Amino acid sequence: MSWTEEKIKKLRELWSKGKTASQIAEILGDTTRNAVIGKAHRLNLEARAPSKNTSSGQREVSKNKNFKKSSQPMSRKARFQSILLDKNFEPENPKSLEELTEDTCKWPIGHPNEEKFYFCGRKPEQDFPYCKLHIIYAFQPKGQKDEVLEKDDEIPEFIEKKVKSAG
């Protein structure tokens, strides 16, 4: 399909009215949803508003929930689960073997025969020899393969399995 001036004008009009790319493709005929999206992008048309399912109002409600903190100390499994949910990792602080202390992550990076071999050096988690990131790698159940993460908002099933097996 070729984009004539008439079709481009109609695309701009329908886009500004809030029609979906699928609806626009159907109205224009002889084109696909992807072609409409591509042309809208090349024309630098205004970005679309988020869908009703992902409105910011729903997210704000879930973020503002108050959770009671228990006065009891967290179990090892609970600490591990909280580490898995935290995605904020401090930057690496490369250390050589001689520089390692009780206050440094001891996760090796690279191979010992390589020139650029070092240890992570981040601050380790309480009762663990590794930082938050490397605890996830270190404590995996035997014989389990990690599943591919498809959605950013959900906790992957393989992480849930790791939490269950850690207890």
VMD Tcl script that builds the backbone (N, CA, C; Angstrom):
set m [mol new atoms 501]
animate dup $m
set s [atomselect $m all]
$s set {name element resname resid chain x y z} {
  {N N MET 1 A 0.843 -1.176 0.000}
  {CA C MET 1 A 0.000 0.000 0.000}
  {C C MET 1 A 0.886 1.235 0.000}
  {N N SER 2 A 0.468 2.229 -0.716}
  {CA C SER 2 A 1.223 3.486 -0.731}
  {C C SER 2 A 0.436 4.540 0.043}
  {N N TRP 3 A 1.172 5.394 0.714}
  {CA C TRP 3 A 0.554 6.445 1.520}
  {C C TRP 3 A 0.340 7.684 0.666}
  {N N THR 4 A -0.894 7.919 0.277}
  {CA C THR 4 A -1.235 9.120 -0.487}
  {C C THR 4 A -1.477 10.261 0.500}
  {N N GLU 5 A -1.491 11.473 -0.023}
  {CA C GLU 5 A -1.740 12.637 0.837}
  {C C GLU 5 A -3.111 12.521 1.502}
  {N N GLU 6 A -4.077 11.977 0.767}
  {CA C GLU 6 A -5.427 11.820 1.302}
  {C C GLU 6 A -5.439 10.842 2.487}
  {N N LYS 7 A -4.718 9.700 2.345}
  {CA C LYS 7 A -4.667 8.714 3.419}
  {C C LYS 7 A -3.903 9.248 4.630}
  {N N ILE 8 A -2.853 10.013 4.377}
  {CA C ILE 8 A -2.089 10.607 5.482}
  {C C ILE 8 A -2.954 11.599 6.253}
  {N N LYS 9 A -3.734 12.389 5.519}
  {CA C LYS 9 A -4.629 13.362 6.147}
  {C C LYS 9 A -5.664 12.635 7.009}
  {N N LYS 10 A -6.230 11.546 6.475}
  {CA C LYS 10 A -7.226 10.763 7.202}
  {C C LYS 10 A -6.590 10.105 8.439}
  {N N LEU 11 A -5.349 9.611 8.278}
  {CA C LEU 11 A -4.628 9.019 9.408}
  {C C LEU 11 A -4.456 10.042 10.525}
  {N N ARG 12 A -4.000 11.234 10.181}
  {CA C ARG 12 A -3.804 12.288 11.188}
  {C C ARG 12 A -5.113 12.604 11.908}
  {N N GLU 13 A -6.195 12.690 11.145}
  {CA C GLU 13 A -7.502 13.033 11.709}
  {C C GLU 13 A -7.978 11.931 12.675}
  {N N LEU 14 A -7.911 10.673 12.230}
  {CA C LEU 14 A -8.364 9.564 13.071}
  {C C LEU 14 A -7.476 9.393 14.301}
  {N N TRP 15 A -6.177 9.605 14.117}
  {CA C TRP 15 A -5.227 9.490 15.226}
  {C C TRP 15 A -5.548 10.528 16.301}
  {N N SER 16 A -5.828 11.761 15.861}
  {CA C SER 16 A -6.115 12.833 16.822}
  {C C SER 16 A -7.439 12.602 17.543}
  {N N LYS 17 A -8.358 11.841 16.926}
  {CA C LYS 17 A -9.633 11.523 17.573}
  {C C LYS 17 A -9.503 10.376 18.575}
  {N N GLY 18 A -8.305 9.757 18.617}
  {CA C GLY 18 A -8.074 8.699 19.593}
  {C C GLY 18 A -8.386 7.301 19.110}
  {N N LYS 19 A -8.584 7.133 17.812}
  {CA C LYS 19 A -8.851 5.800 17.267}
  {C C LYS 19 A -7.600 4.940 17.422}
  {N N THR 20 A -7.794 3.628 17.598}
  {CA C THR 20 A -6.664 2.721 17.708}
  {C C THR 20 A -6.074 2.472 16.325}
  {N N ALA 21 A -4.858 1.973 16.291}
  {CA C ALA 21 A -4.200 1.675 15.020}
  {C C ALA 21 A -4.990 0.625 14.245}
  {N N SER 22 A -5.562 -0.335 14.926}
  {CA C SER 22 A -6.376 -1.364 14.270}
  {C C SER 22 A -7.620 -0.751 13.639}
  {N N GLN 23 A -8.268 0.153 14.369}
  {CA C GLN 23 A -9.465 0.813 13.836}
  {C C GLN 23 A -9.113 1.665 12.621}
  {N N ILE 24 A -7.998 2.375 12.702}
  {CA C ILE 24 A -7.574 3.225 11.587}
  {C C ILE 24 A -7.269 2.371 10.367}
  {N N ALA 25 A -6.577 1.244 10.560}
  {CA C ALA 25 A -6.250 0.347 9.447}
  {C C ALA 25 A -7.510 -0.162 8.781}
  {N N GLU 26 A -8.510 -0.490 9.591}
  {CA C GLU 26 A -9.775 -0.988 9.045}
  {C C GLU 26 A -10.493 0.097 8.256}
  {N N ILE 27 A -10.508 1.327 8.773}
  {CA C ILE 27 A -11.186 2.441 8.100}
  {C C ILE 27 A -10.485 2.783 6.793}
  {N N LEU 28 A -9.147 2.845 6.823}
  {CA C LEU 28 A -8.393 3.174 5.609}
  {C C LEU 28 A -8.471 2.052 4.583}
  {N N GLY 29 A -8.498 0.827 5.052}
  {CA C GLY 29 A -8.513 -0.332 4.158}
  {C C GLY 29 A -7.170 -0.475 3.465}
  {N N ASP 30 A -6.867 -1.647 2.965}
  {CA C ASP 30 A -5.633 -1.907 2.228}
  {C C ASP 30 A -4.372 -1.570 3.026}
  {N N THR 31 A -4.447 -1.695 4.368}
  {CA C THR 31 A -3.271 -1.459 5.211}
  {C C THR 31 A -3.391 -2.281 6.485}
  {N N THR 32 A -2.313 -2.366 7.224}
  {CA C THR 32 A -2.297 -3.133 8.466}
  {C C THR 32 A -2.113 -2.213 9.659}
  {N N ARG 33 A -2.371 -2.761 10.813}
  {CA C ARG 33 A -2.170 -2.031 12.072}
  {C C ARG 33 A -0.720 -1.575 12.193}
  {N N ASN 34 A 0.218 -2.490 11.890}
  {CA C ASN 34 A 1.639 -2.155 11.999}
  {C C ASN 34 A 2.041 -1.046 11.042}
  {N N ALA 35 A 1.448 -1.042 9.851}
  {CA C ALA 35 A 1.747 0.020 8.885}
  {C C ALA 35 A 1.266 1.367 9.416}
  {N N VAL 36 A 0.108 1.358 10.057}
  {CA C VAL 36 A -0.434 2.595 10.641}
  {C C VAL 36 A 0.478 3.088 11.760}
  {N N ILE 37 A 0.904 2.183 12.625}
  {CA C ILE 37 A 1.786 2.560 13.736}
  {C C ILE 37 A 3.099 3.116 13.192}
  {N N GLY 38 A 3.669 2.454 12.202}
  {CA C GLY 38 A 4.927 2.915 11.607}
  {C C GLY 38 A 4.801 4.290 10.988}
  {N N LYS 39 A 3.712 4.502 10.240}
  {CA C LYS 39 A 3.521 5.806 9.586}
  {C C LYS 39 A 3.289 6.890 10.637}
  {N N ALA 40 A 2.516 6.588 11.677}
  {CA C ALA 40 A 2.269 7.562 12.744}
  {C C ALA 40 A 3.578 7.949 13.425}
  {N N HIS 41 A 4.448 6.967 13.591}
  {CA C HIS 41 A 5.753 7.231 14.204}
  {C C HIS 41 A 6.601 8.129 13.291}
  {N N ARG 42 A 6.618 7.811 12.000}
  {CA C ARG 42 A 7.413 8.610 11.052}
  {C C ARG 42 A 6.871 10.018 10.905}
  {N N LEU 43 A 5.562 10.195 11.108}
  {CA C LEU 43 A 4.955 11.524 11.036}
  {C C LEU 43 A 5.080 12.275 12.367}
  {N N ASN 44 A 5.678 11.615 13.342}
  {CA C ASN 44 A 5.845 12.200 14.689}
  {C C ASN 44 A 4.512 12.631 15.292}
  {N N LEU 45 A 3.505 11.779 15.127}
  {CA C LEU 45 A 2.207 12.083 15.712}
  {C C LEU 45 A 2.288 11.933 17.220}
  {N N GLU 46 A 1.395 12.619 17.899}
  {CA C GLU 46 A 1.375 12.647 19.358}
  {C C GLU 46 A 1.291 11.238 19.936}
  {N N ALA 47 A 2.067 10.995 20.986}
  {CA C ALA 47 A 2.052 9.689 21.642}
  {C C ALA 47 A 0.679 9.428 22.238}
  {N N ARG 48 A 0.303 8.160 22.275}
  {CA C ARG 48 A -1.021 7.796 22.771}
  {C C ARG 48 A -1.033 7.791 24.292}
  {N N ALA 49 A -2.206 8.036 24.840}
  {CA C ALA 49 A -2.391 7.973 26.287}
  {C C ALA 49 A -2.346 6.515 26.724}
  {N N PRO 50 A -1.931 6.239 27.967}
  {CA C PRO 50 A -1.916 4.849 28.436}
  {C C PRO 50 A -3.332 4.269 28.438}
  {N N SER 51 A -3.436 2.967 28.282}
  {CA C SER 51 A -4.736 2.316 28.245}
  {C C SER 51 A -5.397 2.377 29.617}
  {N N LYS 52 A -6.682 2.090 29.632}
  {CA C LYS 52 A -7.429 2.133 30.892}
  {C C LYS 52 A -6.929 1.091 31.885}
  {N N ASN 53 A -6.411 -0.027 31.379}
  {CA C ASN 53 A -5.936 -1.096 32.256}
  {C C ASN 53 A -4.681 -0.716 33.018}
  {N N THR 54 A -3.902 0.222 32.503}
  {CA C THR 54 A -2.655 0.602 33.169}
  {C C THR 54 A -2.690 2.061 33.610}
  {N N SER 55 A -3.853 2.525 34.040}
  {CA C SER 55 A -3.942 3.923 34.441}
  {C C SER 55 A -3.113 4.168 35.690}
  {N N SER 56 A -2.602 5.369 35.816}
  {CA C SER 56 A -1.740 5.687 36.956}
  {C C SER 56 A -2.517 5.672 38.263}
  {N N GLY 57 A -3.824 5.871 38.220}
  {CA C GLY 57 A -4.632 5.846 39.431}
  {C C GLY 57 A -4.565 4.508 40.129}
  {N N GLN 58 A -4.607 3.424 39.360}
  {CA C GLN 58 A -4.543 2.093 39.951}
  {C C GLN 58 A -3.185 1.845 40.568}
  {N N ARG 59 A -2.142 2.294 39.923}
  {CA C ARG 59 A -0.799 2.078 40.444}
  {C C ARG 59 A -0.580 2.854 41.733}
  {N N GLU 60 A -1.107 4.079 41.795}
  {CA C GLU 60 A -0.926 4.886 42.998}
  {C C GLU 60 A -1.592 4.231 44.194}
  {N N VAL 61 A -2.758 3.637 43.978}
  {CA C VAL 61 A -3.466 2.986 45.069}
  {C C VAL 61 A -2.627 1.848 45.627}
  {N N SER 62 A -2.051 1.022 44.738}
  {CA C SER 62 A -1.275 -0.117 45.220}
  {C C SER 62 A 0.023 0.330 45.891}
  {N N LYS 63 A 0.596 1.438 45.463}
  {CA C LYS 63 A 1.842 1.918 46.066}
  {C C LYS 63 A 1.613 2.511 47.442}
  {N N ASN 64 A 0.422 3.061 47.676}
  {CA C ASN 64 A 0.169 3.762 48.921}
  {C C ASN 64 A -0.351 2.861 50.028}
  {N N LYS 65 A -0.454 1.561 49.790}
  {CA C LYS 65 A -0.904 0.648 50.836}
  {C C LYS 65 A 0.132 0.623 51.952}
  {N N ASN 66 A -0.341 0.660 53.169}
  {CA C ASN 66 A 0.566 0.613 54.317}
  {C C ASN 66 A 0.661 -0.816 54.814}
  {N N PHE 67 A 1.850 -1.325 54.901}
  {CA C PHE 67 A 2.069 -2.665 55.399}
  {C C PHE 67 A 2.608 -2.576 56.815}
  {N N LYS 68 A 2.074 -3.431 57.702}
  {CA C LYS 68 A 2.544 -3.447 59.079}
  {C C LYS 68 A 3.878 -4.170 59.143}
  {N N LYS 69 A 4.809 -3.587 59.844}
  {CA C LYS 69 A 6.099 -4.236 60.043}
  {C C LYS 69 A 6.027 -5.042 61.332}
  {N N SER 70 A 6.473 -6.253 61.240}
  {CA C SER 70 A 6.465 -7.132 62.393}
  {C C SER 70 A 7.627 -6.771 63.322}
  {N N SER 71 A 7.377 -6.900 64.614}
  {CA C SER 71 A 8.447 -6.622 65.572}
  {C C SER 71 A 9.410 -7.805 65.674}
  {N N GLN 72 A 9.004 -8.966 65.138}
  {CA C GLN 72 A 9.864 -10.138 65.172}
  {C C GLN 72 A 10.908 -10.034 64.068}
  {N N PRO 73 A 12.108 -10.593 64.297}
  {CA C PRO 73 A 13.126 -10.559 63.244}
  {C C PRO 73 A 12.685 -11.411 62.053}
  {N N MET 74 A 13.128 -10.997 60.859}
  {CA C MET 74 A 12.765 -11.704 59.634}
  {C C MET 74 A 13.521 -13.022 59.549}
  {N N SER 75 A 12.843 -14.038 59.052}
  {CA C SER 75 A 13.505 -15.318 58.849}
  {C C SER 75 A 14.438 -15.206 57.646}
  {N N ARG 76 A 15.324 -16.176 57.508}
  {CA C ARG 76 A 16.258 -16.188 56.379}
  {C C ARG 76 A 15.496 -16.222 55.056}
  {N N LYS 77 A 14.413 -17.003 54.994}
  {CA C LYS 77 A 13.611 -17.097 53.779}
  {C C LYS 77 A 12.964 -15.749 53.463}
  {N N ALA 78 A 12.438 -15.065 54.472}
  {CA C ALA 78 A 11.801 -13.769 54.263}
  {C C ALA 78 A 12.817 -12.727 53.787}
  {N N ARG 79 A 14.019 -12.756 54.363}
  {CA C ARG 79 A 15.066 -11.822 53.915}
  {C C ARG 79 A 15.426 -12.104 52.470}
  {N N PHE 80 A 15.544 -13.389 52.119}
  {CA C PHE 80 A 15.878 -13.781 50.753}
  {C C PHE 80 A 14.796 -13.300 49.794}
  {N N GLN 81 A 13.524 -13.456 50.187}
  {CA C GLN 81 A 12.426 -13.021 49.332}
  {C C GLN 81 A 12.461 -11.510 49.148}
  {N N SER 82 A 12.747 -10.752 50.186}
  {CA C SER 82 A 12.802 -9.297 50.058}
  {C C SER 82 A 13.963 -8.872 49.160}
  {N N ILE 83 A 15.049 -9.628 49.170}
  {CA C ILE 83 A 16.182 -9.337 48.296}
  {C C ILE 83 A 15.784 -9.541 46.843}
  {N N LEU 84 A 15.033 -10.599 46.569}
  {CA C LEU 84 A 14.611 -10.880 45.202}
  {C C LEU 84 A 13.721 -9.780 44.643}
  {N N LEU 85 A 12.925 -9.167 45.507}
  {CA C LEU 85 A 12.008 -8.135 45.042}
  {C C LEU 85 A 12.693 -6.786 44.858}
  {N N ASP 86 A 13.812 -6.561 45.533}
  {CA C ASP 86 A 14.538 -5.299 45.434}
  {C C ASP 86 A 15.412 -5.314 44.194}
  {N N LYS 87 A 15.190 -4.358 43.288}
  {CA C LYS 87 A 15.960 -4.322 42.050}
  {C C LYS 87 A 17.002 -3.196 42.048}
  {N N ASN 88 A 17.215 -2.573 43.197}
  {CA C ASN 88 A 18.195 -1.492 43.279}
  {C C ASN 88 A 19.509 -2.059 43.801}
  {N N PHE 89 A 20.494 -2.145 42.921}
  {CA C PHE 89 A 21.787 -2.680 43.305}
  {C C PHE 89 A 22.832 -1.575 43.218}
  {N N GLU 90 A 23.653 -1.468 44.249}
  {CA C GLU 90 A 24.734 -0.481 44.227}
  {C C GLU 90 A 25.743 -0.891 43.149}
  {N N PRO 91 A 26.546 0.033 42.661}
  {CA C PRO 91 A 27.533 -0.326 41.631}
  {C C PRO 91 A 28.631 -1.234 42.210}
  {N N GLU 92 A 29.220 -2.016 41.322}
  {CA C GLU 92 A 30.320 -2.886 41.752}
  {C C GLU 92 A 31.484 -2.048 42.267}
  {N N ASN 93 A 32.243 -2.640 43.188}
  {CA C ASN 93 A 33.428 -2.002 43.739}
  {C C ASN 93 A 34.552 -3.030 43.619}
  {N N PRO 94 A 35.139 -3.187 42.407}
  {CA C PRO 94 A 36.096 -4.274 42.153}
  {C C PRO 94 A 37.202 -4.359 43.215}
  {N N LYS 95 A 37.411 -5.597 43.709}
  {CA C LYS 95 A 38.432 -5.856 44.731}
  {C C LYS 95 A 39.266 -7.060 44.308}
  {N N SER 96 A 40.533 -7.017 44.684}
  {CA C SER 96 A 41.391 -8.185 44.466}
  {C C SER 96 A 41.219 -9.118 45.668}
  {N N LEU 97 A 41.781 -10.306 45.583}
  {CA C LEU 97 A 41.672 -11.276 46.672}
  {C C LEU 97 A 42.225 -10.703 47.974}
  {N N GLU 98 A 43.325 -9.988 47.877}
  {CA C GLU 98 A 43.963 -9.429 49.064}
  {C C GLU 98 A 43.123 -8.326 49.711}
  {N N GLU 99 A 42.249 -7.689 48.957}
  {CA C GLU 99 A 41.449 -6.575 49.476}
  {C C GLU 99 A 40.124 -7.020 50.097}
  {N N LEU 100 A 39.765 -8.297 49.991}
  {CA C LEU 100 A 38.482 -8.773 50.520}
  {C C LEU 100 A 38.456 -8.703 52.041}
  {N N THR 101 A 37.300 -8.286 52.572}
  {CA C THR 101 A 37.087 -8.237 54.018}
  {C C THR 101 A 35.704 -8.819 54.303}
  {N N GLU 102 A 35.285 -8.777 55.547}
  {CA C GLU 102 A 33.941 -9.223 55.910}
  {C C GLU 102 A 32.879 -8.270 55.361}
  {N N ASP 103 A 33.294 -7.064 54.964}
  {CA C ASP 103 A 32.362 -6.054 54.466}
  {C C ASP 103 A 32.362 -5.947 52.948}
  {N N THR 104 A 32.810 -6.987 52.243}
  {CA C THR 104 A 32.808 -6.966 50.784}
  {C C THR 104 A 32.198 -8.247 50.238}
  {N N CYS 105 A 31.483 -8.120 49.137}
  {CA C CYS 105 A 30.898 -9.273 48.458}
  {C C CYS 105 A 32.035 -10.093 47.844}
  {N N LYS 106 A 31.984 -11.379 48.052}
  {CA C LYS 106 A 33.072 -12.253 47.615}
  {C C LYS 106 A 32.760 -12.989 46.311}
  {N N TRP 107 A 31.818 -12.466 45.514}
  {CA C TRP 107 A 31.444 -13.100 44.251}
  {C C TRP 107 A 32.539 -12.842 43.208}
  {N N PRO 108 A 33.115 -13.908 42.635}
  {CA C PRO 108 A 34.169 -13.714 41.632}
  {C C PRO 108 A 33.584 -13.272 40.288}
  {N N ILE 109 A 34.272 -12.349 39.633}
  {CA C ILE 109 A 33.866 -11.863 38.315}
  {C C ILE 109 A 34.973 -12.244 37.338}
  {N N GLY 110 A 34.632 -13.068 36.359}
  {CA C GLY 110 A 35.627 -13.531 35.400}
  {C C GLY 110 A 36.256 -14.834 35.847}
  {N N HIS 111 A 37.367 -15.163 35.232}
  {CA C HIS 111 A 38.094 -16.401 35.548}
  {C C HIS 111 A 39.425 -16.036 36.208}
  {N N PRO 112 A 39.842 -16.789 37.223}
  {CA C PRO 112 A 41.084 -16.448 37.939}
  {C C PRO 112 A 42.321 -16.358 37.037}
  {N N ASN 113 A 42.326 -17.026 35.899}
  {CA C ASN 113 A 43.479 -16.949 34.994}
  {C C ASN 113 A 43.479 -15.696 34.132}
  {N N GLU 114 A 42.382 -14.947 34.132}
  {CA C GLU 114 A 42.295 -13.740 33.323}
  {C C GLU 114 A 42.930 -12.557 34.049}
  {N N GLU 115 A 43.441 -11.608 33.270}
  {CA C GLU 115 A 44.057 -10.416 33.853}
  {C C GLU 115 A 43.042 -9.544 34.591}
  {N N LYS 116 A 41.820 -9.468 34.056}
  {CA C LYS 116 A 40.804 -8.570 34.617}
  {C C LYS 116 A 39.940 -9.243 35.684}
  {N N PHE 117 A 40.395 -10.347 36.264}
  {CA C PHE 117 A 39.646 -11.060 37.304}
  {C C PHE 117 A 39.585 -10.213 38.577}
  {N N TYR 118 A 38.392 -10.157 39.184}
  {CA C TYR 118 A 38.224 -9.429 40.444}
  {C C TYR 118 A 37.007 -9.981 41.187}
  {N N PHE 119 A 36.768 -9.466 42.386}
  {CA C PHE 119 A 35.599 -9.823 43.167}
  {C C PHE 119 A 34.663 -8.625 43.197}
  {N N CYS 120 A 33.370 -8.888 43.338}
  {CA C CYS 120 A 32.332 -7.850 43.247}
  {C C CYS 120 A 32.626 -6.640 44.138}
  {N N GLY 121 A 32.789 -6.845 45.428}
  {CA C GLY 121 A 33.155 -5.757 46.333}
  {C C GLY 121 A 32.007 -4.938 46.885}
  {N N ARG 122 A 30.754 -5.221 46.468}
  {CA C ARG 122 A 29.624 -4.498 47.047}
  {C C ARG 122 A 29.480 -4.884 48.515}
  {N N LYS 123 A 28.602 -4.197 49.221}
  {CA C LYS 123 A 28.342 -4.515 50.626}
  {C C LYS 123 A 27.496 -5.792 50.681}
  {N N PRO 124 A 27.948 -6.815 51.428}
  {CA C PRO 124 A 27.166 -8.057 51.495}
  {C C PRO 124 A 25.924 -7.892 52.375}
  {N N GLU 125 A 24.966 -8.754 52.132}
  {CA C GLU 125 A 23.771 -8.778 52.966}
  {C C GLU 125 A 24.098 -9.446 54.289}
  {N N GLN 126 A 23.333 -9.111 55.304}
  {CA C GLN 126 A 23.541 -9.678 56.636}
  {C C GLN 126 A 23.431 -11.207 56.575}
  {N N ASP 127 A 24.363 -11.891 57.178}
  {CA C ASP 127 A 24.424 -13.359 57.244}
  {C C ASP 127 A 24.718 -14.026 55.898}
  {N N PHE 128 A 25.088 -13.272 54.878}
  {CA C PHE 128 A 25.426 -13.834 53.577}
  {C C PHE 128 A 26.807 -13.331 53.165}
  {N N PRO 129 A 27.566 -14.118 52.418}
  {CA C PRO 129 A 28.870 -13.653 51.954}
  {C C PRO 129 A 28.788 -12.801 50.684}
  {N N TYR 130 A 27.574 -12.687 50.121}
  {CA C TYR 130 A 27.404 -11.999 48.841}
  {C C TYR 130 A 26.450 -10.816 48.961}
  {N N CYS 131 A 26.512 -9.935 47.957}
  {CA C CYS 131 A 25.588 -8.799 47.864}
  {C C CYS 131 A 24.217 -9.304 47.407}
  {N N LYS 132 A 23.235 -8.404 47.364}
  {CA C LYS 132 A 21.872 -8.773 46.983}
  {C C LYS 132 A 21.826 -9.469 45.625}
  {N N LEU 133 A 22.499 -8.896 44.643}
  {CA C LEU 133 A 22.457 -9.446 43.293}
  {C C LEU 133 A 23.022 -10.857 43.248}
  {N N HIS 134 A 24.151 -11.077 43.882}
  {CA C HIS 134 A 24.811 -12.373 43.772}
  {C C HIS 134 A 24.191 -13.452 44.665}
  {N N ILE 135 A 23.407 -13.059 45.656}
  {CA C ILE 135 A 22.649 -14.040 46.435}
  {C C ILE 135 A 21.651 -14.746 45.521}
  {N N ILE 136 A 21.061 -13.992 44.612}
  {CA C ILE 136 A 20.093 -14.574 43.677}
  {C C ILE 136 A 20.754 -15.663 42.839}
  {N N TYR 137 A 21.985 -15.418 42.410}
  {CA C TYR 137 A 22.697 -16.419 41.610}
  {C C TYR 137 A 23.169 -17.601 42.463}
  {N N ALA 138 A 23.594 -17.314 43.676}
  {CA C ALA 138 A 24.226 -18.339 44.505}
  {C C ALA 138 A 23.247 -19.375 45.040}
  {N N PHE 139 A 22.058 -18.973 45.411}
  {CA C PHE 139 A 21.128 -19.880 46.052}
  {C C PHE 139 A 20.029 -20.294 45.084}
  {N N GLN 140 A 20.306 -21.307 44.288}
  {CA C GLN 140 A 19.358 -21.846 43.327}
  {C C GLN 140 A 19.104 -23.309 43.635}
  {N N PRO 141 A 17.849 -23.744 43.465}
  {CA C PRO 141 A 17.568 -25.165 43.714}
  {C C PRO 141 A 18.241 -26.047 42.668}
  {N N LYS 142 A 18.601 -27.273 43.059}
  {CA C LYS 142 A 19.266 -28.196 42.143}
  {C C LYS 142 A 18.323 -28.626 41.029}
  {N N GLY 143 A 18.885 -28.755 39.821}
  {CA C GLY 143 A 18.140 -29.298 38.693}
  {C C GLY 143 A 17.057 -28.409 38.143}
  {N N GLN 144 A 16.972 -27.183 38.568}
  {CA C GLN 144 A 15.938 -26.275 38.071}
  {C C GLN 144 A 16.521 -25.371 36.995}
  {N N LYS 145 A 15.782 -25.216 35.895}
  {CA C LYS 145 A 16.200 -24.282 34.852}
  {C C LYS 145 A 15.401 -23.002 35.017}
  {N N ASP 146 A 16.073 -21.862 34.833}
  {CA C ASP 146 A 15.381 -20.580 34.910}
  {C C ASP 146 A 14.486 -20.412 33.700}
  {N N GLU 147 A 13.307 -19.827 33.935}
  {CA C GLU 147 A 12.367 -19.550 32.854}
  {C C GLU 147 A 12.610 -18.134 32.361}
  {N N VAL 148 A 12.272 -17.876 31.123}
  {CA C VAL 148 A 12.475 -16.568 30.519}
  {C C VAL 148 A 11.444 -15.599 31.077}
  {N N LEU 149 A 11.895 -14.410 31.463}
  {CA C LEU 149 A 11.029 -13.372 31.989}
  {C C LEU 149 A 10.362 -12.653 30.833}
  {N N GLU 150 A 9.022 -12.644 30.810}
  {CA C GLU 150 A 8.304 -12.012 29.710}
  {C C GLU 150 A 7.673 -10.684 30.102}
  {N N LYS 151 A 7.296 -10.514 31.354}
  {CA C LYS 151 A 6.650 -9.270 31.774}
  {C C LYS 151 A 7.454 -8.652 32.894}
  {N N ASP 152 A 7.693 -7.333 32.814}
  {CA C ASP 152 A 8.501 -6.633 33.811}
  {C C ASP 152 A 7.768 -6.436 35.137}
  {N N ASP 153 A 6.437 -6.341 35.082}
  {CA C ASP 153 A 5.682 -5.999 36.276}
  {C C ASP 153 A 5.440 -7.185 37.197}
  {N N GLU 154 A 5.554 -8.416 36.686}
  {CA C GLU 154 A 5.242 -9.584 37.484}
  {C C GLU 154 A 6.516 -10.206 38.044}
  {N N ILE 155 A 6.371 -10.896 39.163}
  {CA C ILE 155 A 7.496 -11.646 39.716}
  {C C ILE 155 A 7.572 -12.934 38.916}
  {N N PRO 156 A 8.703 -13.211 38.310}
  {CA C PRO 156 A 8.816 -14.421 37.498}
  {C C PRO 156 A 8.608 -15.676 38.331}
  {N N GLU 157 A 8.051 -16.703 37.696}
  {CA C GLU 157 A 7.752 -17.955 38.375}
  {C C GLU 157 A 9.019 -18.604 38.924}
  {N N PHE 158 A 10.149 -18.485 38.177}
  {CA C PHE 158 A 11.366 -19.126 38.654}
  {C C PHE 158 A 11.874 -18.482 39.938}
  {N N ILE 159 A 11.614 -17.191 40.154}
  {CA C ILE 159 A 12.020 -16.541 41.406}
  {C C ILE 159 A 11.122 -17.028 42.545}
  {N N GLU 160 A 9.821 -17.166 42.256}
  {CA C GLU 160 A 8.935 -17.686 43.286}
  {C C GLU 160 A 9.353 -19.098 43.694}
  {N N LYS 161 A 9.773 -19.912 42.729}
  {CA C LYS 161 A 10.227 -21.263 43.034}
  {C C LYS 161 A 11.487 -21.220 43.899}
  {N N LYS 162 A 12.386 -20.276 43.608}
  {CA C LYS 162 A 13.625 -20.161 44.384}
  {C C LYS 162 A 13.315 -19.783 45.829}
  {N N VAL 163 A 12.337 -18.887 46.008}
  {CA C VAL 163 A 11.958 -18.465 47.360}
  {C C VAL 163 A 11.387 -19.652 48.128}
  {N N LYS 164 A 10.522 -20.429 47.477}
  {CA C LYS 164 A 9.923 -21.592 48.143}
  {C C LYS 164 A 10.974 -22.618 48.511}
  {N N SER 165 A 11.950 -22.849 47.624}
  {CA C SER 165 A 12.953 -23.865 47.901}
  {C C SER 165 A 13.995 -23.405 48.913}
  {N N ALA 166 A 14.088 -22.092 49.146}
  {CA C ALA 166 A 15.072 -21.573 50.103}
  {C C ALA 166 A 14.644 -21.823 51.546}
  {N N GLY 167 A 13.353 -22.067 51.743}
  {CA C GLY 167 A 12.847 -22.202 53.120}
  {C C GLY 167 A 12.938 -23.553 53.685}
}
mol reanalyze $m
mol bondsrecalc $m
mol representation Tube
mol addrep $m
